[in-house]
Amino acid sequence: MEKGEEILFKDESYRIMGACFEVYKEEGCGFVEEVYQESLEMEFGYQDIPAIPKPHLDIAYKGVTLKKKFEPDFVCFGKIVVELKAVKKLLDEHRAQLFNYLKAGNFQLGLLVNFGHHPQVEWERIVRTSNPKEESEFSLL
């Protein structure tokens, strides 16, 4: 990040991560992803964070919309994709999944949140750059 460059959706992502930390504090690690999904949906409601669980995102192939839809765990504030995991460690395949959600839905920011990590939540901010012609279309922040 360049000096003086703003963090994309800083306040919104701070609130989302606060809700994730609250869920982890309450539930700990060791549950399946669905438990964290449902708990986080409730926490978003408690904290008045606008979130759509499991939205269907269209995917196109050569300009034709496919029947298959992408389904991220949440879209918050209408602009941030939140993808949950309950695994020992985040892997590149998890990042690739979120990259595809960002691209399919034309979103700029994704939060990859792992509740399976111990002793604390593991998370990454993934930003889709505004110029898709760049060598790397995404960056981890």
Backbone as JSON Lines, residues from 0, in Angstrom:
{"i":0,"aa":"M","n":[0.84,-1.17,0.0],"ca":[0.0,0.0,0.0],"c":[0.89,1.24,0.0]}
{"i":1,"aa":"E","n":[0.57,2.17,-0.86],"ca":[1.34,3.4,-0.97],"c":[1.05,4.31,0.23]}
{"i":2,"aa":"K","n":[2.05,5.1,0.6],"ca":[1.88,6.05,1.69],"c":[0.74,7.01,1.35]}
{"i":3,"aa":"G","n":[-0.16,7.2,2.32],"ca":[-1.29,8.09,2.12],"c":[-2.47,7.43,1.44]}
{"i":4,"aa":"E","n":[-2.31,6.17,1.0],"ca":[-3.39,5.46,0.34],"c":[-4.4,4.99,1.39]}
{"i":5,"aa":"E","n":[-5.65,5.18,1.12],"ca":[-6.71,4.79,2.03],"c":[-6.94,3.28,2.02]}
{"i":6,"aa":"I","n":[-7.3,2.74,3.16],"ca":[-7.7,1.33,3.25],"c":[-9.13,1.24,2.72]}
{"i":7,"aa":"L","n":[-9.34,0.35,1.78],"ca":[-10.64,0.19,1.14],"c":[-11.69,-0.28,2.14]}
{"i":8,"aa":"F","n":[-12.77,0.47,2.27],"ca":[-13.9,0.14,3.15],"c":[-13.43,-0.17,4.57]}
{"i":9,"aa":"K","n":[-12.59,0.69,5.09],"ca":[-11.96,0.5,6.4],"c":[-12.99,0.34,7.52]}
{"i":10,"aa":"D","n":[-13.91,1.27,7.64],"ca":[-14.88,1.24,8.74],"c":[-15.79,0.01,8.66]}
{"i":11,"aa":"E","n":[-16.24,-0.3,7.46],"ca":[-17.13,-1.44,7.28],"c":[-16.42,-2.75,7.6]}
{"i":12,"aa":"S","n":[-15.18,-2.89,7.1],"ca":[-14.46,-4.14,7.35],"c":[-14.08,-4.26,8.83]}
{"i":13,"aa":"Y","n":[-13.81,-3.14,9.48],"ca":[-13.54,-3.15,10.91],"c":[-14.75,-3.68,11.68]}
{"i":14,"aa":"R","n":[-15.93,-3.23,11.31],"ca":[-17.16,-3.69,11.98],"c":[-17.41,-5.18,11.72]}
{"i":15,"aa":"I","n":[-17.18,-5.61,10.48],"ca":[-17.37,-7.03,10.14],"c":[-16.42,-7.89,10.97]}
{"i":16,"aa":"M","n":[-15.16,-7.5,11.02],"ca":[-14.18,-8.3,11.76],"c":[-14.48,-8.26,13.26]}
{"i":17,"aa":"G","n":[-15.0,-7.16,13.76],"ca":[-15.41,-7.11,15.17],"c":[-16.47,-8.15,15.47]}
{"i":18,"aa":"A","n":[-17.41,-8.32,14.55],"ca":[-18.45,-9.34,14.71],"c":[-17.84,-10.74,14.66]}
{"i":19,"aa":"C","n":[-16.87,-10.94,13.76],"ca":[-16.19,-12.24,13.67],"c":[-15.44,-12.55,14.96]}
{"i":20,"aa":"F","n":[-14.76,-11.56,15.52],"ca":[-14.04,-11.76,16.77],"c":[-15.01,-12.11,17.9]}
{"i":21,"aa":"E","n":[-16.16,-11.48,17.9],"ca":[-17.18,-11.77,18.92],"c":[-17.66,-13.21,18.81]}
{"i":22,"aa":"V","n":[-17.91,-13.67,17.59],"ca":[-18.34,-15.07,17.38],"c":[-17.25,-16.02,17.86]}
{"i":23,"aa":"Y","n":[-16.01,-15.73,17.53],"ca":[-14.91,-16.61,17.95],"c":[-14.78,-16.63,19.47]}
{"i":24,"aa":"K","n":[-14.94,-15.47,20.07],"ca":[-14.86,-15.37,21.54],"c":[-15.94,-16.24,22.18]}
{"i":25,"aa":"E","n":[-17.11,-16.25,21.58],"ca":[-18.25,-17.0,22.11],"c":[-18.16,-18.5,21.79]}
{"i":26,"aa":"E","n":[-17.79,-18.83,20.55],"ca":[-17.84,-20.23,20.1],"c":[-16.48,-20.95,20.18]}
{"i":27,"aa":"G","n":[-15.38,-20.18,20.09],"ca":[-14.07,-20.83,20.03],"c":[-13.86,-21.51,18.7]}
{"i":28,"aa":"C","n":[-12.89,-22.41,18.62],"ca":[-12.67,-23.12,17.37],"c":[-13.08,-24.57,17.56]}
{"i":29,"aa":"G","n":[-13.3,-25.27,16.46],"ca":[-13.63,-26.69,16.54],"c":[-14.98,-27.06,15.97]}
{"i":30,"aa":"F","n":[-15.82,-26.07,15.68],"ca":[-17.12,-26.35,15.07],"c":[-16.99,-26.41,13.55]}
{"i":31,"aa":"V","n":[-18.02,-26.92,12.91],"ca":[-18.06,-26.91,11.45],"c":[-18.44,-25.51,10.97]}
{"i":32,"aa":"E","n":[-18.16,-25.24,9.72],"ca":[-18.37,-23.91,9.16],"c":[-19.81,-23.41,9.32]}
{"i":33,"aa":"E","n":[-20.77,-24.3,9.18],"ca":[-22.18,-23.91,9.26],"c":[-22.54,-23.29,10.61]}
{"i":34,"aa":"V","n":[-21.9,-23.76,11.69],"ca":[-22.15,-23.19,13.02],"c":[-21.69,-21.74,13.05]}
{"i":35,"aa":"Y","n":[-20.53,-21.46,12.48],"ca":[-20.01,-20.09,12.45],"c":[-20.85,-19.22,11.52]}
{"i":36,"aa":"Q","n":[-21.32,-19.79,10.42],"ca":[-22.17,-19.07,9.47],"c":[-23.44,-18.57,10.19]}
{"i":37,"aa":"E","n":[-24.1,-19.48,10.86],"ca":[-25.35,-19.12,11.55],"c":[-25.09,-18.16,12.7]}
{"i":38,"aa":"S","n":[-24.04,-18.4,13.47],"ca":[-23.7,-17.52,14.59],"c":[-23.35,-16.12,14.1]}
{"i":39,"aa":"L","n":[-22.58,-16.04,13.01],"ca":[-22.19,-14.74,12.47],"c":[-23.39,-14.0,11.9]}
{"i":40,"aa":"E","n":[-24.29,-14.73,11.27],"ca":[-25.51,-14.09,10.77],"c":[-26.28,-13.43,11.92]}
{"i":41,"aa":"M","n":[-26.36,-14.13,13.05],"ca":[-27.02,-13.56,14.23],"c":[-26.25,-12.35,14.75]}
{"i":42,"aa":"E","n":[-24.93,-12.46,14.82],"ca":[-24.11,-11.36,15.33],"c":[-24.21,-10.13,14.43]}
{"i":43,"aa":"F","n":[-24.24,-10.34,13.12],"ca":[-24.44,-9.21,12.22],"c":[-25.75,-8.5,12.54]}
{"i":44,"aa":"G","n":[-26.79,-9.27,12.83],"ca":[-28.07,-8.67,13.22],"c":[-27.96,-7.89,14.51]}
{"i":45,"aa":"Y","n":[-27.3,-8.47,15.52],"ca":[-27.13,-7.79,16.81],"c":[-26.38,-6.48,16.64]}
{"i":46,"aa":"Q","n":[-25.4,-6.46,15.74],"ca":[-24.57,-5.27,15.56],"c":[-25.04,-4.37,14.43]}
{"i":47,"aa":"D","n":[-26.2,-4.67,13.89],"ca":[-26.79,-3.84,12.83],"c":[-25.87,-3.71,11.61]}
{"i":48,"aa":"I","n":[-25.26,-4.83,11.23],"ca":[-24.4,-4.86,10.05],"c":[-25.22,-5.45,8.91]}
{"i":49,"aa":"P","n":[-25.47,-4.68,7.85],"ca":[-26.26,-5.21,6.74],"c":[-25.52,-6.34,6.03]}
{"i":50,"aa":"A","n":[-26.14,-7.53,6.03],"ca":[-25.49,-8.71,5.45],"c":[-26.52,-9.59,4.77]}
{"i":51,"aa":"I","n":[-26.17,-10.06,3.59],"ca":[-27.01,-11.01,2.87],"c":[-26.3,-12.36,2.93]}
{"i":52,"aa":"P","n":[-26.92,-13.35,3.59],"ca":[-26.29,-14.67,3.65],"c":[-26.52,-15.46,2.37]}
{"i":53,"aa":"K","n":[-25.47,-16.12,1.91],"ca":[-25.54,-17.03,0.76],"c":[-26.22,-16.43,-0.48]}
{"i":54,"aa":"P","n":[-25.82,-15.21,-0.9],"ca":[-26.42,-14.65,-2.11],"c":[-25.96,-15.46,-3.34]}
{"i":55,"aa":"H","n":[-26.79,-15.51,-4.35],"ca":[-26.43,-16.2,-5.59],"c":[-25.82,-15.19,-6.56]}
{"i":56,"aa":"L","n":[-24.58,-15.45,-6.96],"ca":[-23.89,-14.59,-7.92],"c":[-23.84,-15.29,-9.27]}
{"i":57,"aa":"D","n":[-24.2,-14.58,-10.3],"ca":[-24.16,-15.14,-11.65],"c":[-22.72,-15.34,-12.12]}
{"i":58,"aa":"I","n":[-22.53,-16.36,-12.92],"ca":[-21.26,-16.64,-13.58],"c":[-21.55,-16.7,-15.07]}
{"i":59,"aa":"A","n":[-20.69,-16.09,-15.86],"ca":[-20.88,-16.12,-17.31],"c":[-19.7,-16.83,-17.96]}
{"i":60,"aa":"Y","n":[-20.0,-17.47,-19.06],"ca":[-18.98,-18.07,-19.9],"c":[-19.18,-17.53,-21.3]}
{"i":61,"aa":"K","n":[-18.18,-16.8,-21.81],"ca":[-18.25,-16.16,-23.13],"c":[-19.55,-15.37,-23.29]}
{"i":62,"aa":"G","n":[-19.89,-14.64,-22.24],"ca":[-21.05,-13.76,-22.29],"c":[-22.39,-14.42,-22.02]}
{"i":63,"aa":"V","n":[-22.4,-15.72,-21.79],"ca":[-23.65,-16.43,-21.52],"c":[-23.69,-16.8,-20.04]}
{"i":64,"aa":"T","n":[-24.78,-16.4,-19.37],"ca":[-24.93,-16.7,-17.95],"c":[-25.17,-18.19,-17.76]}
{"i":65,"aa":"L","n":[-24.38,-18.78,-16.86],"ca":[-24.5,-20.21,-16.57],"c":[-25.62,-20.47,-15.56]}
{"i":66,"aa":"K","n":[-26.1,-21.69,-15.54],"ca":[-27.12,-22.09,-14.55],"c":[-26.51,-22.14,-13.15]}
{"i":67,"aa":"K","n":[-25.25,-22.57,-13.07],"ca":[-24.55,-22.66,-11.79],"c":[-24.3,-21.26,-11.26]}
{"i":68,"aa":"K","n":[-24.51,-21.07,-9.97],"ca":[-24.29,-19.78,-9.32],"c":[-23.19,-19.92,-8.28]}
{"i":69,"aa":"F","n":[-22.44,-18.84,-8.07],"ca":[-21.51,-18.77,-6.95],"c":[-22.32,-18.4,-5.72]}
{"i":70,"aa":"E","n":[-21.92,-18.89,-4.56],"ca":[-22.65,-18.61,-3.34],"c":[-21.68,-18.33,-2.19]}
{"i":71,"aa":"P","n":[-21.2,-17.09,-2.08],"ca":[-20.33,-16.76,-0.95],"c":[-21.13,-16.8,0.35]}
{"i":72,"aa":"D","n":[-20.45,-16.84,1.46],"ca":[-21.15,-16.92,2.75],"c":[-21.96,-15.66,3.04]}
{"i":73,"aa":"F","n":[-21.38,-14.49,2.77],"ca":[-22.1,-13.22,3.01],"c":[-21.63,-12.17,2.01]}
{"i":74,"aa":"V","n":[-22.52,-11.24,1.72],"ca":[-22.15,-9.95,1.15],"c":[-22.64,-8.93,2.15]}
{"i":75,"aa":"C","n":[-21.71,-8.12,2.68],"ca":[-22.02,-7.14,3.7],"c":[-21.93,-5.73,3.13]}
{"i":76,"aa":"F","n":[-22.8,-4.89,3.6],"ca":[-22.85,-3.49,3.16],"c":[-23.02,-3.38,1.65]}
{"i":77,"aa":"G","n":[-23.46,-4.45,1.01],"ca":[-23.67,-4.45,-0.43],"c":[-22.4,-4.39,-1.25]}
{"i":78,"aa":"K","n":[-21.21,-4.53,-0.58],"ca":[-19.97,-4.35,-1.33],"c":[-18.78,-5.16,-0.84]}
{"i":79,"aa":"I","n":[-18.94,-5.92,0.24],"ca":[-17.82,-6.7,0.79],"c":[-18.23,-8.17,0.86]}
{"i":80,"aa":"V","n":[-17.46,-9.03,0.2],"ca":[-17.71,-10.47,0.26],"c":[-16.99,-11.03,1.48]}
{"i":81,"aa":"V","n":[-17.73,-11.8,2.27],"ca":[-17.15,-12.45,3.45],"c":[-17.26,-13.96,3.24]}
{"i":82,"aa":"E","n":[-16.11,-14.62,3.2],"ca":[-16.07,-16.07,3.0],"c":[-15.5,-16.7,4.27]}
{"i":83,"aa":"L","n":[-16.25,-17.64,4.83],"ca":[-15.88,-18.3,6.07],"c":[-15.25,-19.66,5.83]}
{"i":84,"aa":"K","n":[-14.34,-20.01,6.7],"ca":[-13.72,-21.34,6.7],"c":[-13.61,-21.8,8.15]}
{"i":85,"aa":"A","n":[-13.55,-23.11,8.33],"ca":[-13.31,-23.71,9.64],"c":[-12.26,-24.8,9.44]}
{"i":86,"aa":"V","n":[-11.06,-24.37,9.1],"ca":[-9.96,-25.27,8.76],"c":[-8.74,-24.92,9.62]}
{"i":87,"aa":"K","n":[-7.78,-25.83,9.64],"ca":[-6.58,-25.6,10.45],"c":[-5.8,-24.39,9.97]}
{"i":88,"aa":"K","n":[-5.71,-24.23,8.64],"ca":[-4.92,-23.15,8.06],"c":[-5.52,-22.76,6.71]}
{"i":89,"aa":"L","n":[-5.52,-21.47,6.4],"ca":[-5.99,-21.02,5.09],"c":[-4.99,-21.45,4.02]}
{"i":90,"aa":"L","n":[-5.53,-21.87,2.88],"ca":[-4.73,-22.34,1.76],"c":[-5.01,-21.49,0.53]}
{"i":91,"aa":"D","n":[-4.15,-21.62,-0.48],"ca":[-4.34,-20.87,-1.72],"c":[-5.67,-21.19,-2.38]}
{"i":92,"aa":"E","n":[-6.16,-22.41,-2.24],"ca":[-7.46,-22.75,-2.84],"c":[-8.6,-21.95,-2.2]}
{"i":93,"aa":"H","n":[-8.49,-21.6,-0.93],"ca":[-9.49,-20.77,-0.27],"c":[-9.43,-19.34,-0.81]}
{"i":94,"aa":"R","n":[-8.2,-18.86,-1.01],"ca":[-8.02,-17.52,-1.58],"c":[-8.56,-17.47,-3.01]}
{"i":95,"aa":"A","n":[-8.29,-18.52,-3.78],"ca":[-8.77,-18.58,-5.17],"c":[-10.3,-18.56,-5.21]}
{"i":96,"aa":"Q","n":[-10.93,-19.26,-4.28],"ca":[-12.39,-19.26,-4.22],"c":[-12.92,-17.85,-3.99]}
{"i":97,"aa":"L","n":[-12.31,-17.13,-3.05],"ca":[-12.74,-15.76,-2.8],"c":[-12.43,-14.85,-3.98]}
{"i":98,"aa":"F","n":[-11.27,-15.02,-4.62],"ca":[-10.95,-14.24,-5.82],"c":[-12.06,-14.4,-6.86]}
{"i":99,"aa":"N","n":[-12.51,-15.64,-7.07],"ca":[-13.56,-15.89,-8.05],"c":[-14.88,-15.24,-7.67]}
{"i":100,"aa":"Y","n":[-15.21,-15.24,-6.39],"ca":[-16.42,-14.55,-5.93],"c":[-16.33,-13.05,-6.22]}
{"i":101,"aa":"L","n":[-15.17,-12.47,-5.95],"ca":[-14.98,-11.04,-6.21],"c":[-15.16,-10.73,-7.7]}
{"i":102,"aa":"K","n":[-14.54,-11.56,-8.51],"ca":[-14.62,-11.35,-9.96],"c":[-16.04,-11.56,-10.48]}
{"i":103,"aa":"A","n":[-16.69,-12.65,-10.04],"ca":[-18.04,-12.96,-10.52],"c":[-19.04,-11.87,-10.15]}
{"i":104,"aa":"G","n":[-18.9,-11.34,-8.94],"ca":[-19.84,-10.33,-8.48],"c":[-19.37,-8.91,-8.69]}
{"i":105,"aa":"N","n":[-18.2,-8.74,-9.32],"ca":[-17.61,-7.43,-9.56],"c":[-17.44,-6.64,-8.25]}
{"i":106,"aa":"F","n":[-16.93,-7.33,-7.22],"ca":[-16.65,-6.7,-5.94],"c":[-15.17,-6.36,-5.86]}
{"i":107,"aa":"Q","n":[-14.82,-5.4,-5.01],"ca":[-13.42,-5.01,-4.84],"c":[-12.78,-5.62,-3.62]}
{"i":108,"aa":"L","n":[-13.56,-5.88,-2.57],"ca":[-12.97,-6.33,-1.31],"c":[-13.63,-7.61,-0.82]}
{"i":109,"aa":"G","n":[-12.77,-8.54,-0.39],"ca":[-13.25,-9.76,0.25],"c":[-12.51,-9.98,1.55]}
{"i":110,"aa":"L","n":[-13.21,-10.54,2.52],"ca":[-12.61,-10.92,3.79],"c":[-12.7,-12.43,3.9]}
{"i":111,"aa":"L","n":[-11.56,-13.07,4.05],"ca":[-11.48,-14.51,4.2],"c":[-11.24,-14.77,5.69]}
{"i":112,"aa":"V","n":[-12.19,-15.43,6.34],"ca":[-12.17,-15.56,7.8],"c":[-12.17,-17.04,8.17]}
{"i":113,"aa":"N","n":[-11.16,-17.45,8.93],"ca":[-11.01,-18.85,9.32],"c":[-11.24,-19.01,10.83]}
{"i":114,"aa":"F","n":[-12.35,-19.65,11.18],"ca":[-12.67,-19.89,12.58],"c":[-12.02,-21.17,13.12]}
{"i":115,"aa":"G","n":[-11.39,-21.96,12.26],"ca":[-10.78,-23.21,12.68],"c":[-9.37,-23.06,13.21]}
{"i":116,"aa":"H","n":[-8.83,-21.87,13.13],"ca":[-7.45,-21.6,13.57],"c":[-7.43,-21.37,15.08]}
{"i":117,"aa":"H","n":[-6.35,-21.8,15.71],"ca":[-6.23,-21.6,17.15],"c":[-4.9,-20.93,17.43]}
{"i":118,"aa":"P","n":[-4.79,-19.97,18.29],"ca":[-5.71,-19.56,19.35],"c":[-6.6,-18.37,18.99]}
{"i":119,"aa":"Q","n":[-6.61,-17.96,17.73],"ca":[-7.44,-16.81,17.36],"c":[-7.91,-16.95,15.92]}
{"i":120,"aa":"V","n":[-8.85,-16.11,15.56],"ca":[-9.35,-16.08,14.18],"c":[-8.21,-15.74,13.24]}
{"i":121,"aa":"E","n":[-8.12,-16.48,12.14],"ca":[-7.17,-16.16,11.08],"c":[-7.97,-15.46,9.99]}
{"i":122,"aa":"W","n":[-7.47,-14.35,9.47],"ca":[-8.24,-13.64,8.44],"c":[-7.31,-12.89,7.5]}
{"i":123,"aa":"E","n":[-7.85,-12.65,6.31],"ca":[-7.11,-11.91,5.28],"c":[-8.07,-10.98,4.55]}
{"i":124,"aa":"R","n":[-7.57,-9.81,4.21],"ca":[-8.28,-8.86,3.34],"c":[-7.75,-9.1,1.94]}
{"i":125,"aa":"I","n":[-8.63,-9.32,1.01],"ca":[-8.22,-9.54,-0.37],"c":[-8.89,-8.48,-1.23]}
{"i":126,"aa":"V","n":[-8.06,-7.7,-1.92],"ca":[-8.55,-6.58,-2.72],"c":[-8.4,-6.91,-4.2]}
{"i":127,"aa":"R","n":[-9.46,-6.7,-4.94],"ca":[-9.43,-6.84,-6.4],"c":[-9.1,-5.46,-6.95]}
{"i":128,"aa":"T","n":[-8.03,-5.37,-7.7],"ca":[-7.6,-4.08,-8.23],"c":[-8.59,-3.57,-9.27]}
{"i":129,"aa":"S","n":[-8.56,-2.28,-9.49],"ca":[-9.52,-1.68,-10.42],"c":[-9.13,-1.91,-11.87]}
{"i":130,"aa":"N","n":[-7.89,-2.29,-12.12],"ca":[-7.46,-2.51,-13.5],"c":[-7.23,-4.0,-13.73]}
{"i":131,"aa":"P","n":[-8.22,-4.72,-14.3],"ca":[-8.08,-6.16,-14.48],"c":[-7.01,-6.56,-15.48]}
{"i":132,"aa":"K","n":[-6.43,-5.61,-16.19],"ca":[-5.39,-5.95,-17.16],"c":[-4.01,-6.03,-16.52]}
{"i":133,"aa":"E","n":[-3.93,-5.68,-15.24],"ca":[-2.65,-5.78,-14.54],"c":[-2.26,-7.25,-14.45]}
{"i":134,"aa":"E","n":[-0.97,-7.49,-14.28],"ca":[-0.47,-8.88,-14.23],"c":[-1.16,-9.66,-13.13]}
{"i":135,"aa":"S","n":[-1.26,-9.08,-11.95],"ca":[-1.98,-9.72,-10.85],"c":[-3.22,-8.88,-10.56]}
{"i":136,"aa":"E","n":[-4.37,-9.49,-10.7],"ca":[-5.62,-8.75,-10.53],"c":[-5.98,-8.57,-9.07]}
{"i":137,"aa":"F","n":[-5.33,-9.31,-8.18],"ca":[-5.68,-9.29,-6.77],"c":[-4.46,-9.05,-5.92]}
{"i":138,"aa":"S","n":[-4.7,-8.52,-4.7],"ca":[-3.61,-8.38,-3.76],"c":[-4.12,-8.67,-2.35]}
{"i":139,"aa":"L","n":[-3.24,-9.22,-1.54],"ca":[-3.56,-9.48,-0.15],"c":[-3.13,-8.27,0.65]}
{"i":140,"aa":"L","n":[-4.01,-7.78,1.49],"ca":[-3.7,-6.63,2.36],"c":[-4.01,-6.97,3.79]}
